[in-house]
Structures are given as structure tokens and as C-alpha cells.
Amino acid sequence: MDMKLEKNIALRTLTTMRAGGPARFFAVAENDAEIGEAVSFAEAEGVSLFVLGEGSNILISDNGIPGLVLKLGTNKISFEDYEKGQTLLVAEGGAHWDTLVEEAVLKNLSGIENLSLIPGTAGAAPVQNIGAYGRELADTLLWVEVFDRDRKKHKRLGKKECGLSYRESIFKKKEGASLVITRIALLLHPGGEPQTSYKDVRDYFETRHISAPTLADTRRAVVDIRTRKLPDLAKVGTAGSFFKNPIVTKKQHEALNTTYPGLPGFVVAKGSIKIPLAWILDHVCGLRGYREGTVGTYESQPLAIVNYGGATAKDIRAFADKIARIVEEKTGILPEREVLLVGDWAA
Ligand SMILES: Cc1cc2nc3c(=O)[nH]c(=O)nc-3n(C[C@H](O)[C@H](O)[C@H](O)COP(=O)(O)OP(=O)(O)OC[C@H]3O[C@@H](n4cnc5c(N)ncnc54)[C@H](O)[C@@H]3O)c2cc1C
């Protein structure tokens, strides 16, 4: 085997949460052939295979991952002309997401500027259909290429086949569990208008009296807003929003709004309303900036659970479960985790 395979590798520092145990086996695949080799190795050893991106949306158990952890070392990004004057951005699975955004904006291509500074890889972006500031990956995704571990075949899936919805896709479900995303293709618009209608972005430009922001201005605004609002990964551990924003019926929202006047809600489909959980954590539960030892909710974005240093995965999970229970007691809504629990959680 050409690929270098290591044993008992610490994963804590390969995640943004900075917690969790080691990988029994660890490898970096530099090309499609090596992904195939890794899959064969895991099968021969009779162990699971987990694809690790930048570890920014996972909580690995303290026992670690008793299988093969595979990182993709593939990171090429290319741009091609497409139909109707559009441009296709094709990125390999291991490419750093924000590099795609930066390069697209430099080429004056619109579509992903609002997704600036989201941590992670291109390969992980479809997994939870990343989204921010009124945009999501589904707005630009054309196709993904995957290696199907069960059938040992590379194939291309169109956007529809990826089953993208709010922080969801087939890759998080049984039918997509055997797929390693090796490439993604995004359709971008040369000289397209930035989307600035999202409140935080709109306010940013209004207060600065910028009436016709460019794509570069929009990227700068999003980077600025995020830098101020979100934890600094150099200082603390976090995986961003720990929970999804709950989606409730119009009736449920009305009832909650009677108990908690001012409860925000955004219509996402007919009769369905998305509630910002951060508002509930802050105004209903009083949990903004709440801390127990080395774990807490972040002061300026309580949806982010923070490891202030030295927290175990067990501590973080227990804290998150407690937060979820408090929300349920107050509102009847049990928040769903956005962060994925990975590894062996047996006590
Ligand atoms: C500070 C901070 C802010 C964040 N803000 C946002 C935000 O605004 N919007 C948002 O949507 N998310 C946000 N996130 C979450 C996170 O950045 C995204 O979910 C990101 O796409 C995860 O990428 P990753 O490479 O780190 O994936 P990982 O965390 O390493 O993996 C996540 C999942 O994807 C799977 N996976 C990874 N690569 C592949 C692949 N090539 N093929 C198949 N499966 C794969 C993994 O097996 C795992 O199940 C934030 C996180 C942090 C820490």
C-alpha cells in the first residue's frame, strides 16, 4: 500500500471542539486511488471508516474512534465556463471551504459570498448543506462526485439526489452513509449581485452608508460580522451551533409567542416557522454566557457551546444535554443536535 497508515493518533487537535480520544488507524488519501486503498484496508481489518474533514461539526467521544479515520489530502480548485455565461467551480473534497469562497469573490463570481468563513472542507459542505446569512450550499450546488464504498464505484449525484434541506442531506442518512464525497461543483454567476437582504448584513451596510455593496464588500461584511459574533478558534474550542434552529407550526409559534412575547420566527415553508434557538436560550432560558466549569454557551452566540480548555467530550455532551432539557421544559421543544456525535460512546 502506497498510503501512509498510522496507529493510535490523537484526534483532539484535529477538531475545533478540542476534545475526544484517538483514532485506532489514521490515513490521509492524496488521490482517488488512495481512497479506494483506505476502504479496502478498513474492510480487511473489519473496522469502520470515518471521513474526517476539519473536524468543525463533530464531537468525538473520549474513547475515540475504534476504526480507520480518513482525511482527504485532495484540495484542487478549478473554474470552467458553463452554459448561459455561468461559471462552474469544481473543488476536491479536502479543499478548505473558505478558500473556494475567497477565490470565487476574487474572480467576481457570486453565489457563495455569504458563506464566507464557515470552517471546514468542500467535501463536508453538502453533508449538512452549510448555510449562513440567507444562503445555503443548495443555492449553487450542481453535482457531487462520490466514491461508493459498498459498490466500489465512483459516481456523480445531481443536487436533487443529495436530498439537501436545512442542515440535512442523504450523506447524514443510511442511504448516503457509504459515500465519500470526492468533488463538488458549484454554479456561480459572473458579476452577479450580492444577496444582502439578511438583517445582519443589511444593517452592516446601512450603518456604514454603503448603498451598492460589491461581492468583495459582502464577503468583508460577513467575515467582520462572524469574527465579532463567533468564538475565536485560536482561543477556545467550539463546533459552532450545537443545535439546529427548531421548525414549528404556525400554531405552535403563536402559542409560544403568547407566553414569550417577541419570539422571532421566520416562515420557511407554508405553515412552518423557524425559531432562532439563540433567542430562546437568551430570553427564555437565561442561558446566554452560562458556564459550568470548562464548558459554556458563548456570550455573543449562545447556540455555540464552548470548551474553555480541558473539557472532556463527556463534559460537553452532558452540558449540551442539560441545555436541551431546559429548553424542552420551558418550551416543549427538544432541540435537535446539529453537531454530530462520533466514535465509541460506551461508558
Ligand atoms: C466557529 C464555527 C462556525 C460555524 N458556522 C457554520 C455556519 O455558519 N453554517 C454552517 O452550516 N455550519 C457552520 N459550522 C459547522 C461546520 O463548519 C460545517 O458543518 C462544515 O461543513 C464542517 O466541515 P468539516 O470539514 O469540518 O467536517 P467534519 O466536522 O470533519 O465532518 C462533519 C461530517 O461530514 C462528514 N464528512 C466530512 N468530509 C466528508 C467527505 N469528503 N465525504 C463524506 N462525508 C464527509 C464527516 O464524516 C462528518 O460526518 C461552524 C462551525 C464552527 C466551528
The ligand as an SDF file (V2000), in Angstrom:
LIG
                    3D

 53 58  0  0  0  0  0  0  0  0999 V2000
  -16.9780   28.5820   14.5890 C   0  0  0  0  0  0  0  0  0  0  0  0
  -17.8480   27.7340   13.6950 C   0  0  0  0  0  0  0  0  0  0  0  0
  -18.8140   28.3380   12.9040 C   0  0  0  0  0  0  0  0  0  0  0  0
  -19.6270   27.5690   12.0620 C   0  0  0  0  0  0  0  0  0  0  0  0
  -20.5520   28.2100   11.2980 N   0  0  0  0  0  0  0  0  0  0  0  0
  -21.3490   27.4940   10.4730 C   0  0  0  0  0  0  0  0  0  0  0  0
  -22.3180   28.1520    9.6560 C   0  0  0  0  0  0  0  0  0  0  0  0
  -22.4300   29.3720    9.6540 O   0  0  0  0  0  0  0  0  0  0  0  0
  -23.1060   27.3770    8.8710 N   0  0  0  0  0  0  0  0  0  0  0  0
  -22.9840   26.0200    8.8180 C   0  0  0  0  0  0  0  0  0  0  0  0
  -23.7310   25.3810    8.0740 O   0  0  0  0  0  0  0  0  0  0  0  0
  -22.0630   25.3740    9.5730 N   0  0  0  0  0  0  0  0  0  0  0  0
  -21.2530   26.0690   10.3910 C   0  0  0  0  0  0  0  0  0  0  0  0
  -20.3340   25.4260   11.1750 N   0  0  0  0  0  0  0  0  0  0  0  0
  -20.2400   23.9590   11.1280 C   0  0  0  0  0  0  0  0  0  0  0  0
  -19.1350   23.4220   10.1790 C   0  0  0  0  0  0  0  0  0  0  0  0
  -18.2370   24.4360    9.8610 O   0  0  0  0  0  0  0  0  0  0  0  0
  -19.7140   22.8370    8.8900 C   0  0  0  0  0  0  0  0  0  0  0  0
  -20.6450   21.8340    9.1700 O   0  0  0  0  0  0  0  0  0  0  0  0
  -18.6180   22.2620    7.9810 C   0  0  0  0  0  0  0  0  0  0  0  0
  -19.1600   21.9480    6.7190 O   0  0  0  0  0  0  0  0  0  0  0  0
  -17.9440   21.0170    8.5640 C   0  0  0  0  0  0  0  0  0  0  0  0
  -16.8220   20.7320    7.7650 O   0  0  0  0  0  0  0  0  0  0  0  0
  -15.6360   19.8130    8.2770 P   0  0  0  0  0  0  0  0  0  0  0  0
  -14.7120   19.6200    7.1300 O   0  0  0  0  0  0  0  0  0  0  0  0
  -15.0470   20.3770    9.4980 O   0  0  0  0  0  0  0  0  0  0  0  0
  -16.4140   18.4550    8.5910 O   0  0  0  0  0  0  0  0  0  0  0  0
  -16.2240   17.4710    9.8420 P   0  0  0  0  0  0  0  0  0  0  0  0
  -16.7050   18.1610   11.0730 O   0  0  0  0  0  0  0  0  0  0  0  0
  -14.8600   16.9130    9.8600 O   0  0  0  0  0  0  0  0  0  0  0  0
  -17.2580   16.3310    9.4470 O   0  0  0  0  0  0  0  0  0  0  0  0
  -18.6370   16.5610    9.5130 C   0  0  0  0  0  0  0  0  0  0  0  0
  -19.3720   15.3590    8.8990 C   0  0  0  0  0  0  0  0  0  0  0  0
  -19.1280   15.3270    7.5000 O   0  0  0  0  0  0  0  0  0  0  0  0
  -18.5790   14.0700    7.1200 C   0  0  0  0  0  0  0  0  0  0  0  0
  -17.6310   14.3200    6.0310 N   0  0  0  0  0  0  0  0  0  0  0  0
  -16.5870   15.1750    6.0320 C   0  0  0  0  0  0  0  0  0  0  0  0
  -15.9710   15.1410    4.8380 N   0  0  0  0  0  0  0  0  0  0  0  0
  -16.6300   14.2360    4.0800 C   0  0  0  0  0  0  0  0  0  0  0  0
  -16.4650   13.7360    2.7560 C   0  0  0  0  0  0  0  0  0  0  0  0
  -15.4800   14.1670    1.9550 N   0  0  0  0  0  0  0  0  0  0  0  0
  -17.3250   12.7840    2.3110 N   0  0  0  0  0  0  0  0  0  0  0  0
  -18.3240   12.3240    3.1020 C   0  0  0  0  0  0  0  0  0  0  0  0
  -18.5310   12.7620    4.3550 N   0  0  0  0  0  0  0  0  0  0  0  0
  -17.6920   13.7050    4.8390 C   0  0  0  0  0  0  0  0  0  0  0  0
  -17.8990   13.5490    8.3730 C   0  0  0  0  0  0  0  0  0  0  0  0
  -17.7400   12.1330    8.3040 O   0  0  0  0  0  0  0  0  0  0  0  0
  -18.8770   14.0100    9.4360 C   0  0  0  0  0  0  0  0  0  0  0  0
  -19.9570   13.1210    9.4880 O   0  0  0  0  0  0  0  0  0  0  0  0
  -19.4910   26.1650   12.0210 C   0  0  0  0  0  0  0  0  0  0  0  0
  -18.5030   25.5550   12.8170 C   0  0  0  0  0  0  0  0  0  0  0  0
  -17.6880   26.3240   13.6450 C   0  0  0  0  0  0  0  0  0  0  0  0
  -16.6270   25.6610   14.4630 C   0  0  0  0  0  0  0  0  0  0  0  0
  1  2  1  0
  2  3  1  0
  2 52  2  0
  3  4  2  0
  4  5  1  0
  4 50  1  0
  5  6  2  0
  6  7  1  0
  6 13  1  0
  7  8  2  0
  7  9  1  0
  9 10  1  0
 10 11  2  0
 10 12  1  0
 12 13  2  0
 13 14  1  0
 14 15  1  0
 14 50  1  0
 15 16  1  0
 16 17  1  0
 16 18  1  0
 18 19  1  0
 18 20  1  0
 20 21  1  0
 20 22  1  0
 22 23  1  0
 23 24  1  0
 24 25  2  0
 24 26  1  0
 24 27  1  0
 27 28  1  0
 28 29  2  0
 28 30  1  0
 28 31  1  0
 31 32  1  0
 32 33  1  0
 33 34  1  0
 33 48  1  0
 34 35  1  0
 35 36  1  0
 35 46  1  0
 36 37  1  0
 36 45  1  0
 37 38  2  0
 38 39  1  0
 39 40  1  0
 39 45  2  0
 40 41  1  0
 40 42  2  0
 42 43  1  0
 43 44  2  0
 44 45  1  0
 46 47  1  0
 46 48  1  0
 48 49  1  0
 50 51  2  0
 51 52  1  0
 52 53  1  0
M  END
$$$$
